[in-house]
Amino acid sequence: RHPLATFFHLFFRVSAIVTYLFCDWFSNSFVACFVTILLLLSFDFWSVKNVTGRLLVGLRWWNQIDEDGKSHWMFEAKRVPTIAASTEAEARIFWLGLIICPVIWTMFFFSTLFSLKLKWLALVIAGISLQTANLYGYIHCKLGGQKTISRVTSRLFGTADAPKRQSRRISEDGTEEHGKTGTR
């Protein structure tokens, strides 16, 4: 069990949302609110990407740039599901937090846009970007990289499975890595 990782998985996310909602009540400084929320979002991104994903669900993702300047996205998942019954709740909390928070930031985007509070728009876009980047990475990890995703979509839409170039590596600790190559 990882109660501390579960706490911090939700703490930074919820703190950023609560601070965004109530920052005007406690401070008249737009800059102080902006920086505080951006720091909370950054702490959340880092902790989810580097710590809680690995501990709570056994997944991680990262990006590597090779010597030629090509970007390689690496998606890693443990081969054998090691989530015991005691940590199923932690995995559920991980996925719910990962899915619900980008939806909340998207609602903030529309409310900011329609209320014409355009100075907050950059912050809301940063929140959406950081939250959805983690969601995107972990969905790729969960589904097994691009190869599995194309197989799933081909089943859904009835198209032939087009083979994609896929790098795959099994590391010493029994995890499987899927790499998707692309250029930026």
Backbone as a printed PyTorch tensor [residue, N CA C, xyz], in Angstrom:
tensor([[[  0.8420,  -1.1900,   0.0000],
         [  0.0000,   0.0000,   0.0000],
         [  0.8790,   1.2420,   0.0000]],

        [[  0.3610,   2.2740,  -0.6540],
         [  1.1060,   3.5260,  -0.7770],
         [  0.2140,   4.7070,  -0.4150]],

        [[ -0.0870,   4.8770,   0.8800],
         [ -1.0050,   5.9640,   1.2520],
         [ -0.4130,   7.3530,   1.0070]],

        [[  0.9000,   7.5100,   1.1520],
         [  1.5160,   8.8150,   0.9290],
         [  1.4670,   9.1920,  -0.5560]],

        [[  1.7370,   8.2320,  -1.4230],
         [  1.6580,   8.4940,  -2.8620],
         [  0.2220,   8.8100,  -3.2730]],

        [[ -0.7320,   8.1010,  -2.7040],
         [ -2.1430,   8.3650,  -3.0000],
         [ -2.5310,   9.7630,  -2.5380]],

        [[ -2.0660,  10.1460,  -1.3620],
         [ -2.3550,  11.4810,  -0.8490],
         [ -1.8170,  12.5530,  -1.7820]],

        [[ -0.5490,  12.4490,  -2.1770],
         [  0.0380,  13.4800,  -3.0260],
         [ -0.5040,  13.4400,  -4.4500]],

        [[ -0.9730,  12.2730,  -4.8900],
         [ -1.6160,  12.2070,  -6.2030],
         [ -2.8350,  13.1280,  -6.2380]],

        [[ -3.5880,  13.1430,  -5.1560],
         [ -4.7790,  13.9860,  -5.0980],
         [ -4.4970,  15.3770,  -4.5390]],

        [[ -3.5170,  15.5120,  -3.6570],
         [ -3.2760,  16.7830,  -2.9830],
         [ -2.9750,  17.9160,  -3.9550]],

        [[ -1.9970,  17.7300,  -4.8420],
         [ -1.6140,  18.8070,  -5.7560],
         [ -2.7340,  19.1230,  -6.7420]],

        [[ -3.4390,  18.1060,  -7.2200],
         [ -4.5460,  18.3140,  -8.1530],
         [ -5.6660,  19.1110,  -7.5160]],

        [[ -6.1010,  18.6530,  -6.3590],
         [ -7.2130,  19.3130,  -5.6710],
         [ -6.7890,  20.7020,  -5.1990]],

        [[ -5.5580,  20.8440,  -4.7280],
         [ -5.0700,  22.1500,  -4.2740],
         [ -5.0560,  23.1680,  -5.4100]],

        [[ -4.6430,  22.7500,  -6.6010],
         [ -4.6420,  23.6710,  -7.7430],
         [ -6.0630,  24.1080,  -8.0800]],

        [[ -7.0080,  23.1770,  -8.0560],
         [ -8.3990,  23.5030,  -8.3830],
         [ -9.0050,  24.4120,  -7.3170]],

        [[ -8.7950,  24.0810,  -6.0530],
         [ -9.3430,  24.8910,  -4.9570],
         [ -8.7150,  26.2830,  -4.9570]],

        [[ -7.4080,  26.3530,  -5.1860],
         [ -6.7410,  27.6490,  -5.2370],
         [ -7.2690,  28.4770,  -6.4000]],

        [[ -7.5090,  27.8540,  -7.5430],
         [ -8.0650,  28.5760,  -8.6880],
         [ -9.4520,  29.1340,  -8.3490]],

        [[-10.2510,  28.3540,  -7.6690],
         [-11.6150,  28.7870,  -7.3540],
         [-11.6580,  29.9000,  -6.3060]],

        [[-10.7880,  29.8400,  -5.3050],
         [-10.9070,  30.7430,  -4.1670],
         [ -9.7420,  31.7170,  -4.0030]],

        [[ -8.8510,  31.8030,  -4.9660],
         [ -7.6770,  32.6570,  -4.8290],
         [ -8.0620,  34.1390,  -4.7240]],

        [[ -9.0790,  34.5620,  -5.4290],
         [ -9.5080,  35.9670,  -5.3810],
         [-10.0050,  36.3660,  -4.0040]],

        [[-10.4800,  35.4270,  -3.2230],
         [-10.9670,  35.7180,  -1.8780],
         [ -9.8260,  36.0400,  -0.9130]],

        [[ -8.6690,  35.4270,  -1.1470],
         [ -7.5680,  35.5550,  -0.1970],
         [ -6.4710,  36.5140,  -0.6500]],

        [[ -6.4180,  36.8200,  -1.9340],
         [ -5.3560,  37.6790,  -2.4380],
         [ -5.8840,  38.5380,  -3.5740]],

        [[ -5.4270,  39.7680,  -3.6060],
         [ -5.7820,  40.6650,  -4.7010],
         [ -4.7380,  40.6450,  -5.8050]],

        [[ -3.6590,  39.9190,  -5.5890],
         [ -2.5600,  39.8730,  -6.5420],
         [ -2.7790,  38.7520,  -7.5600]],

        [[ -3.0060,  39.1490,  -8.7940],
         [ -3.1670,  38.1660,  -9.8650],
         [ -1.8930,  37.3460, -10.0460]],

        [[ -0.7480,  37.9970,  -9.9630],
         [  0.5260,  37.3170, -10.1850],
         [  0.7690,  36.2500,  -9.1130]],

        [[  0.4930,  36.5750,  -7.8580],
         [  0.6850,  35.5930,  -6.7870],
         [ -0.2210,  34.3820,  -6.9840]],

        [[ -1.4710,  34.6210,  -7.3510],
         [ -2.3990,  33.5120,  -7.6170],
         [ -1.9350,  32.6860,  -8.8000]],

        [[ -1.5490,  33.3450,  -9.8710],
         [ -1.1020,  32.6790, -11.0950],
         [  0.0940,  31.7800, -10.8020]],

        [[  1.0920,  32.3270, -10.1140],
         [  2.3170,  31.5670,  -9.8280],
         [  2.0200,  30.3980,  -8.8890]],

        [[  1.1880,  30.6240,  -7.8780],
         [  0.8540,  29.5530,  -6.9370],
         [  0.1570,  28.3960,  -7.6420]],

        [[ -0.8130,  28.7050,  -8.4680],
         [ -1.5530,  27.6550,  -9.1750],
         [ -0.6460,  26.9420, -10.1760]],

        [[  0.1970,  27.7030, -10.8650],
         [  1.1110,  27.0850, -11.8300],
         [  2.1210,  26.1720, -11.1330]],

        [[  2.5930,  26.5680,  -9.9630],
         [  3.4910,  25.6960,  -9.1920],
         [  2.7770,  24.4200,  -8.7470]],

        [[  1.5430,  24.5480,  -8.2760],
         [  0.7860,  23.3580,  -7.8770],
         [  0.5610,  22.4280,  -9.0650]],

        [[  0.2430,  22.9820, -10.2250],
         [  0.0640,  22.1650, -11.4270],
         [  1.3670,  21.4840, -11.8340]],

        [[  2.4770,  22.1890, -11.7060],
         [  3.7810,  21.6030, -12.0490],
         [  4.1660,  20.4920, -11.0800]],

        [[  3.9510,  20.7250,  -9.7830],
         [  4.2140,  19.6730,  -8.7930],
         [  3.3560,  18.4460,  -9.0670]],

        [[  2.0990,  18.6860,  -9.4340],
         [  1.1950,  17.5760,  -9.7490],
         [  1.6990,  16.8020, -10.9590]],

        [[  2.0690,  17.5110, -12.0210],
         [  2.5490,  16.8500, -13.2260],
         [  3.7620,  15.9800, -12.9090]],

        [[  4.7230,  16.5400, -12.1930],
         [  5.9370,  15.8020, -11.8900],
         [  5.6440,  14.5930, -11.0030]],

        [[  4.8620,  14.7930,  -9.9550],
         [  4.6200,  13.6810,  -9.0300],
         [  3.8180,  12.5610,  -9.6780]],

        [[  2.8440,  12.8980, -10.5050],
         [  2.0610,  11.8600, -11.1770],
         [  2.9190,  11.1340, -12.2090]],

        [[  3.6700,  11.8760, -12.9930],
         [  4.4700,  11.2690, -14.0510],
         [  5.5980,  10.4060, -13.4960]],

        [[  6.2610,  10.8530, -12.4370],
         [  7.4670,  10.1800, -11.9700],
         [  7.2930,   9.2960, -10.7430]],

        [[  6.2410,   9.5030,  -9.9620],
         [  6.1380,   8.7520,  -8.7150],
         [  4.8370,   7.9530,  -8.6330]],

        [[  3.7010,   8.6330,  -8.6310],
         [  2.4580,   7.9370,  -8.3190],
         [  2.0360,   6.9520,  -9.3980]],

        [[  2.3060,   7.2310, -10.6500],
         [  1.9690,   6.2740, -11.7010],
         [  2.7170,   4.9680, -11.5470]],

        [[  3.9660,   5.0680, -11.1810],
         [  4.7850,   3.8710, -10.9980],
         [  4.3610,   3.0890,  -9.7530]],

        [[  4.0960,   3.8050,  -8.6710],
         [  3.7600,   3.1300,  -7.4200],
         [  2.3320,   2.5960,  -7.3800]],

        [[  1.3760,   3.3710,  -7.8830],
         [ -0.0270,   2.9930,  -7.7220],
         [ -0.5320,   2.0340,  -8.7970]],

        [[ -0.0440,   2.1600, -10.0310],
         [ -0.5580,   1.2980, -11.1020],
         [  0.5380,   0.5990, -11.9080]],

        [[  1.8000,   0.8220, -11.5730],
         [  2.8860,   0.1260, -12.2640],
         [  3.1020,   0.5950, -13.6850]],

        [[  2.8250,   1.8630, -13.9760],
         [  2.9980,   2.4080, -15.3200],
         [  3.8950,   3.6320, -15.2690]],

        [[  4.6200,   3.8780, -16.3590],
         [  5.3480,   5.1380, -16.4900],
         [  5.6020,   5.4110, -17.9610]],

        [[  5.8280,   6.6810, -18.2570],
         [  6.1020,   7.1050, -19.6280],
         [  7.1260,   8.2210, -19.5950]],

        [[  7.8530,   8.3710, -20.6960],
         [  8.8210,   9.4520, -20.8130],
         [  9.1380,   9.6660, -22.2810]],

        [[  9.8720,  10.7180, -22.5500],
         [ 10.2530,  11.0830, -23.9040],
         [ 11.7690,  11.1780, -23.9750]],

        [[ 12.3320,  10.5910, -25.0200],
         [ 13.7700,  10.6710, -25.2310],
         [ 14.0320,  11.3010, -26.5870]],

        [[ 15.0770,  12.1020, -26.6690],
         [ 15.5170,  12.7040, -27.9240],
         [ 16.8490,  12.0550, -28.2850]],

        [[ 16.9110,  11.4320, -29.4690],
         [ 18.1620,  10.7790, -29.8570],
         [ 19.1270,  11.7850, -30.4840]],

        [[ 20.2690,  11.2910, -30.9440],
         [ 21.3120,  12.1580, -31.5020],
         [ 20.8500,  12.8790, -32.7680]],

        [[ 19.9160,  12.2750, -33.4990],
         [ 19.4160,  12.8790, -34.7310],
         [ 18.3340,  13.9130, -34.4750]],

        [[ 17.9350,  14.0820, -33.2200],
         [ 16.8960,  15.0470, -32.8770],
         [ 15.4890,  14.4930, -32.9770]],

        [[ 15.3770,  13.1710, -33.1490],
         [ 14.0510,  12.5590, -33.2200],
         [ 13.5340,  12.2770, -31.8160]],

        [[ 12.2560,  12.4840, -31.6590],
         [ 11.6080,  12.2800, -30.3770],
         [ 11.0790,  10.8520, -30.2950]],

        [[ 11.4040,  10.1650, -29.2100],
         [ 10.9370,   8.8050, -28.9850],
         [ 10.1300,   8.7770, -27.6980]],

        [[  8.8710,   8.4540, -27.8010],
         [  8.0080,   8.3350, -26.6300],
         [  8.0730,   6.9000, -26.1570]],

        [[  8.3870,   6.7250, -24.8800],
         [  8.5190,   5.4060, -24.2920],
         [  7.3780,   5.1960, -23.3040]],

        [[  6.7010,   4.0480, -23.4180],
         [  5.5950,   3.7030, -22.5350],
         [  5.9420,   2.3810, -21.8620]],

        [[  5.8840,   2.3510, -20.5480],
         [  6.3200,   1.1750, -19.8130],
         [  5.1910,   0.6950, -18.9120]],

        [[  4.9900,  -0.6230, -18.9190],
         [  3.9750,  -1.2360, -18.0640],
         [  4.5280,  -2.5530, -17.5360]],

        [[  4.1870,  -2.8720, -16.3090],
         [  4.5910,  -4.1640, -15.7710],
         [  3.8470,  -5.2540, -16.5220]],

        [[  4.5360,  -6.3090, -16.8520],
         [  3.9350,  -7.3840, -17.6460],
         [  2.8720,  -8.1310, -16.8690]],

        [[  3.1620,  -8.4510, -15.6360],
         [  2.2240,  -9.1970, -14.8130],
         [  1.5240,  -8.2070, -13.8950]],

        [[  0.2060,  -8.1800, -13.9160],
         [ -0.4750,  -7.2520, -13.0160],
         [ -0.1510,  -7.5890, -11.5640]],

        [[  0.4100,  -6.6200, -10.8590],
         [  0.8130,  -6.8430,  -9.4730],
         [ -0.0930,  -6.1160,  -8.4970]],

        [[ -1.2030,  -5.6090,  -8.9860],
         [ -2.1050,  -4.8760,  -8.1040],
         [ -2.8740,  -5.8750,  -7.2610]],

        [[ -2.6100,  -5.8640,  -5.9770],
         [ -3.3000,  -6.7630,  -5.0500],
         [ -4.6550,  -6.1710,  -4.7040]],

        [[ -5.4500,  -6.9500,  -4.0210],
         [ -6.7840,  -6.4880,  -3.6430],
         [ -6.7090,  -5.2570,  -2.7570]],

        [[ -5.6600,  -5.1550,  -1.9460],
         [ -5.5480,  -4.0040,  -1.0450],
         [ -5.2350,  -2.7210,  -1.7880]],

        [[ -4.6720,  -2.8040,  -3.0080],
         [ -4.3190,  -1.5960,  -3.7470],
         [ -5.2630,  -1.3100,  -4.9060]],

        [[ -6.3210,  -2.0850,  -5.0500],
         [ -7.2810,  -1.7930,  -6.1090],
         [ -7.9220,  -0.4270,  -5.9000]],

        [[ -8.1460,  -0.0620,  -4.6500],
         [ -8.7130,   1.2520,  -4.3470],
         [ -7.7420,   2.3540,  -4.7580]],

        [[ -6.4550,   2.1320,  -4.5290],
         [ -5.4530,   3.1230,  -4.9340],
         [ -5.4150,   3.2820,  -6.4500]],

        [[ -5.5120,   2.1760,  -7.1670],
         [ -5.5330,   2.2490,  -8.6300],
         [ -6.7750,   2.9830,  -9.1130]],

        [[ -7.9030,   2.7340,  -8.4740],
         [ -9.1370,   3.4190,  -8.8330],
         [ -9.0260,   4.9220,  -8.5710]],

        [[ -8.4390,   5.2880,  -7.4320],
         [ -8.2200,   6.7020,  -7.1100],
         [ -7.2940,   7.3300,  -8.1420]],

        [[ -6.2410,   6.6080,  -8.5270],
         [ -5.3030,   7.1190,  -9.5360],
         [ -6.0300,   7.4420, -10.8310]],

        [[ -6.7980,   6.4820, -11.3560],
         [ -7.4640,   6.6870, -12.6420],
         [ -8.5730,   7.7220, -12.5610]],

        [[ -9.3210,   7.7460, -11.4790],
         [-10.3720,   8.7580, -11.3380],
         [ -9.7760,  10.1620, -11.2860]],

        [[ -8.7070,  10.3270, -10.5210],
         [ -8.0390,  11.6230, -10.4660],
         [ -7.4580,  12.0230, -11.8070]],

        [[ -6.9290,  11.0490, -12.5250],
         [ -6.3200,  11.3190, -13.8190],
         [ -7.3570,  11.7120, -14.8610]],

        [[ -8.5620,  11.1960, -14.7640],
         [ -9.6030,  11.4780, -15.7590],
         [-10.4570,  12.6830, -15.3760]],

        [[-10.8070,  12.8070, -14.1030],
         [-11.7420,  13.8630, -13.6890],
         [-11.0950,  15.2540, -13.7420]],

        [[ -9.8530,  15.3750, -13.3550],
         [ -9.2320,  16.7060, -13.2950],
         [ -9.1070,  17.3970, -14.6520]],

        [[ -8.7360,  16.7220, -15.7350],
         [ -8.7560,  17.4210, -17.0280],
         [-10.1610,  17.8730, -17.4340]],

        [[-11.1690,  17.1140, -17.0340],
         [-12.5530,  17.5190, -17.3270],
         [-12.8840,  18.8040, -16.5680]],

        [[-12.4540,  18.8800, -15.3170],
         [-12.6940,  20.0840, -14.5170],
         [-11.9780,  21.2800, -15.1240]],

        [[-10.7150,  21.0980, -15.5420],
         [ -9.9840,  22.2100, -16.1470],
         [-10.6090,  22.6130, -17.4870]],

        [[-11.1910,  21.6780, -18.2040],
         [-11.8910,  22.0170, -19.4480],
         [-13.1380,  22.8430, -19.1510]],

        [[-13.8450,  22.5150, -18.0850],
         [-14.9950,  23.3350, -17.6820],
         [-14.5290,  24.7320, -17.2800]],

        [[-13.3820,  24.8250, -16.5900],
         [-12.8220,  26.1290, -16.2530],
         [-12.4910,  26.9200, -17.5140]],

        [[-12.0170,  26.2360, -18.5500],
         [-11.6920,  26.9050, -19.8060],
         [-12.9300,  27.5900, -20.3830]],

        [[-14.0210,  26.8390, -20.4760],
         [-15.2290,  27.4240, -21.0510],
         [-15.8160,  28.5190, -20.1760]],

        [[-15.7770,  28.3320, -18.8620],
         [-16.3050,  29.3790, -17.9830],
         [-15.4380,  30.6320, -18.0450]],

        [[-14.1280,  30.4720, -18.1560],
         [-13.2290,  31.6160, -18.2890],
         [-13.4390,  32.3210, -19.6190]],

        [[-13.6300,  31.5500, -20.6490],
         [-13.8300,  32.1180, -21.9780],
         [-15.1610,  32.8610, -22.0670]],

        [[-16.2240,  32.2710, -21.5710],
         [-17.5440,  32.8980, -21.6700],
         [-17.7260,  34.0670, -20.7100]],

        [[-17.0020,  34.0600, -19.5900],
         [-17.0970,  35.1900, -18.6680],
         [-16.0920,  36.2890, -19.0110]],

        [[-15.3100,  36.0720, -20.0660],
         [-14.3200,  37.0290, -20.5770],
         [-13.2500,  37.3970, -19.5470]],

        [[-12.8660,  36.4520, -18.7290],
         [-11.7360,  36.6280, -17.8100],
         [-10.4860,  36.1240, -18.5270]],

        [[-10.1020,  36.8470, -19.5580],
         [ -9.0600,  36.3710, -20.4580],
         [ -7.6810,  36.3170, -19.8160]],

        [[ -7.4630,  37.0580, -18.7390],
         [ -6.1550,  36.9910, -18.0870],
         [ -5.9150,  35.6230, -17.4450]],

        [[ -6.9790,  34.8860, -17.1150],
         [ -6.8570,  33.5540, -16.5230],
         [ -6.7650,  32.4650, -17.5880]],

        [[ -6.9750,  32.8190, -18.8450],
         [ -7.0310,  31.8250, -19.9070],
         [ -5.7080,  31.0650, -20.0760]],

        [[ -4.5910,  31.7680, -19.9840],
         [ -3.2910,  31.0980, -20.1320],
         [ -3.0800,  30.0610, -19.0330]],

        [[ -3.5020,  30.3830, -17.8200],
         [ -3.3570,  29.4510, -16.7060],
         [ -4.2410,  28.2230, -16.8960]],

        [[ -5.4470,  28.4370, -17.3390],
         [ -6.3710,  27.3200, -17.5570],
         [ -5.8540,  26.4260, -18.6840]],

        [[ -5.3040,  27.0180, -19.7230],
         [ -4.7340,  26.2250, -20.8240],
         [ -3.5250,  25.4250, -20.3300]],

        [[ -2.7150,  26.0210, -19.4630],
         [ -1.5920,  25.2810, -18.8730],
         [ -2.1050,  24.1130, -18.0420]],

        [[ -3.1710,  24.3300, -17.2840],
         [ -3.7610,  23.2500, -16.4940],
         [ -4.2670,  22.1200, -17.3630]],

        [[ -4.9640,  22.4700, -18.4390],
         [ -5.4640,  21.4470, -19.3650],
         [ -4.2980,  20.6930, -19.9940]],

        [[ -3.2760,  21.4110, -20.4100],
         [ -2.1310,  20.7790, -21.0850],
         [ -1.3980,  19.8030, -20.1710]],

        [[ -1.1080,  20.2250, -18.9620],
         [ -0.3710,  19.3530, -18.0460],
         [ -1.1980,  18.1430, -17.6310]],

        [[ -2.4740,  18.3520, -17.3810],
         [ -3.3330,  17.2420, -16.9620],
         [ -3.5460,  16.2430, -18.1010]],

        [[ -3.8010,  16.7310, -19.3090],
         [ -4.0530,  15.8100, -20.4220],
         [ -2.7760,  15.1230, -20.9060]],

        [[ -1.6150,  15.7520, -20.7110],
         [ -0.3630,  15.0800, -21.0870],
         [ -0.1710,  13.8220, -20.2450]],

        [[ -0.4140,  13.9190, -18.9460],
         [ -0.3210,  12.7290, -18.0990],
         [ -1.3820,  11.7040, -18.4680]],

        [[ -2.5950,  12.1560, -18.7160],
         [ -3.6680,  11.2350, -19.0960],
         [ -3.3110,  10.5040, -20.3900]],

        [[ -2.8410,  11.2270, -21.3750],
         [ -2.4420,  10.6390, -22.6630],
         [ -1.3360,   9.5980, -22.4740]],

        [[ -0.3100,   9.9640, -21.7030],
         [  0.7970,   9.0360, -21.4770],
         [  0.3660,   7.7670, -20.7770]],

        [[ -0.4720,   7.8980, -19.7660],
         [ -0.8930,   6.7110, -19.0110],
         [ -1.9100,   5.8670, -19.7680]],

        [[ -2.6950,   6.4610, -20.6280],
         [ -3.5860,   5.6550, -21.4730],
         [ -2.7550,   4.8230, -22.4360]],

        [[ -1.7040,   5.4320, -23.0030],
         [ -0.8020,   4.6590, -23.8680],
         [ -0.1300,   3.5300, -23.1020]],

        [[  0.2960,   3.8090, -21.8940],
         [  0.9200,   2.7580, -21.0750],
         [ -0.0650,   1.6340, -20.7970]],

        [[ -1.2660,   1.9850, -20.4270],
         [ -2.2820,   0.9920, -20.0610],
         [ -2.6690,   0.1250, -21.2450]],

        [[ -2.7820,   0.7350, -22.4260],
         [ -3.1930,  -0.0190, -23.6020],
         [ -2.0260,  -0.6950, -24.3160]],

        [[ -0.7920,  -0.4710, -23.8660],
         [  0.3400,  -1.1800, -24.4380],
         [  1.0060,  -0.4790, -25.5920]],

        [[  0.9150,   0.8180, -25.6640],
         [  1.5840,   1.5500, -26.7270],
         [  0.7390,   1.6390, -27.9830]],

        [[  1.3170,   2.1750, -29.0140],
         [  0.5960,   2.4560, -30.2600],
         [  0.0980,   1.1920, -30.9490]],

        [[  0.8290,   0.1000, -30.8340],
         [  0.4360,  -1.1330, -31.5030],
         [ -0.9170,  -1.6190, -30.9840]],

        [[ -1.0890,  -1.6280, -29.6660],
         [ -2.3450,  -2.0680, -29.0820],
         [ -3.4610,  -1.0810, -29.3800]],

        [[ -3.1650,   0.2020, -29.3520],
         [ -4.1870,   1.2120, -29.6300],
         [ -4.6980,   1.0700, -31.0620]],

        [[ -3.8040,   0.8500, -32.0210],
         [ -4.2680,   0.6910, -33.4050],
         [ -5.0770,  -0.5940, -33.5580]],

        [[ -4.7330,  -1.6220, -32.7910],
         [ -5.4910,  -2.8620, -32.8380],
         [ -6.8940,  -2.6490, -32.2500]],

        [[ -6.9770,  -1.9220, -31.1550],
         [ -8.2750,  -1.6510, -30.5270],
         [ -9.1460,  -0.8040, -31.4500]],

        [[ -8.5800,   0.2420, -32.0320],
         [ -9.3730,   1.1070, -32.9160],
         [ -9.7770,   0.3710, -34.1800]],

        [[ -8.9390,  -0.5390, -34.6610],
         [ -9.3260,  -1.2910, -35.8550],
         [-10.4940,  -2.2240, -35.5520]],

        [[-10.5360,  -2.7650, -34.3300],
         [-11.6780,  -3.5880, -33.9460],
         [-12.9380,  -2.7390, -33.8240]],

        [[-12.7940,  -1.5360, -33.2940],
         [-13.9530,  -0.6690, -33.1260],
         [-14.5230,  -0.1990, -34.4590]],

        [[-13.6390,   0.1610, -35.3810],
         [-14.0910,   0.7390, -36.6360],
         [-14.0750,  -0.2500, -37.7980]],

        [[-13.6560,  -1.4710, -37.5600],
         [-13.7060,  -2.5130, -38.5780],
         [-12.6870,  -2.3560, -39.6840]],

        [[-11.5680,  -1.6780, -39.4190],
         [-10.5340,  -1.5180, -40.4330],
         [ -9.4420,  -2.5450, -40.2070]],

        [[ -8.6350,  -2.7390, -41.2220],
         [ -7.5240,  -3.6770, -41.1130],
         [ -6.4630,  -3.0790, -40.2050]],

        [[ -5.7790,  -3.9380, -39.4670],
         [ -4.7350,  -3.4900, -38.5560],
         [ -3.4810,  -3.1870, -39.3600]],

        [[ -3.1870,  -1.9000, -39.4950],
         [ -1.9870,  -1.4890, -40.2120],
         [ -0.7990,  -1.6250, -39.2780]],

        [[  0.1960,  -2.4280, -39.6630],
         [  1.3390,  -2.6020, -38.7600],
         [  2.1340,  -1.3080, -38.6540]],

        [[  2.4980,  -0.9700, -37.4530],
         [  3.2920,   0.2270, -37.1920],
         [  4.6500,  -0.2160, -36.6790]],

        [[  5.6420,   0.5730, -36.9740],
         [  6.9660,   0.2690, -36.4580],
         [  6.9710,   0.5190, -34.9630]],

        [[  7.3470,  -0.4800, -34.2280],
         [  7.2200,  -0.4450, -32.7700],
         [  8.5020,  -0.9920, -32.1550]],

        [[  9.0990,  -0.2480, -31.2410],
         [ 10.2340,  -0.7850, -30.5010],
         [  9.7100,  -1.2930, -29.1740]],

        [[ 10.2500,  -2.3960, -28.7270],
         [  9.7470,  -3.0270, -27.5190],
         [ 10.9290,  -3.6000, -26.7580]],

        [[ 10.9390,  -3.3700, -25.4570],
         [ 12.0760,  -3.8170, -24.6710],
         [ 11.5720,  -4.3010, -23.3190]],

        [[ 12.1140,  -5.4150, -22.8580],
         [ 11.7890,  -5.9370, -21.5380],
         [ 12.9910,  -5.6170, -20.6490]],

        [[ 12.7560,  -4.9020, -19.5740],
         [ 13.8480,  -4.5500, -18.6730],
         [ 14.0180,  -5.6250, -17.6040]],

        [[ 15.0450,  -5.4530, -16.7850],
         [ 15.3950,  -6.4570, -15.7910],
         [ 14.3000,  -6.6700, -14.7520]],

        [[ 13.5260,  -5.6460, -14.4370],
         [ 12.5260,  -5.7790, -13.3820],
         [ 11.1850,  -6.3040, -13.8950]],

        [[ 11.1700,  -6.8710, -15.0840],
         [  9.9590,  -7.5070, -15.5840],
         [  8.9610,  -6.5510, -16.1890]],

        [[  9.4220,  -5.3720, -16.5890],
         [  8.5000,  -4.4330, -17.2070],
         [  8.7200,  -4.4370, -18.7090]],

        [[  7.6820,  -4.0960, -19.4090],
         [  7.7240,  -4.0790, -20.8560],
         [  7.6120,  -2.6390, -21.3170]],

        [[  8.4980,  -2.2310, -22.2240],
         [  8.4920,  -0.8590, -22.7140],
         [  8.0450,  -0.8650, -24.1700]],

        [[  7.2150,   0.0970, -24.5050],
         [  6.7610,   0.2810, -25.8750],
         [  7.2170,   1.6570, -26.2940]],

        [[  7.8430,   1.7550, -27.4430],
         [  8.2930,   3.0600, -27.9200],
         [  7.6040,   3.4340, -29.2070]],

        [[  7.2310,   4.6770, -29.3070],
         [  6.6350,   5.1950, -30.5270],
         [  7.5630,   6.2700, -31.0470]],

        [[  8.0010,   6.1420, -32.2700],
         [  8.9450,   7.0840, -32.8210],
         [  8.2020,   8.1340, -33.6260]],

        [[  8.5960,   9.3560, -33.4250],
         [  8.0220,  10.4470, -34.1970],
         [  8.9520,  11.6250, -34.1300]],

        [[  8.7430,  12.5970, -34.9720],
         [  9.5530,  13.7950, -34.9400],
         [  8.7360,  14.9510, -34.4680]],

        [[  9.3990,  15.8850, -33.9030],
         [  8.7270,  17.0870, -33.4210],
         [  8.9720,  18.2060, -34.3490]]])
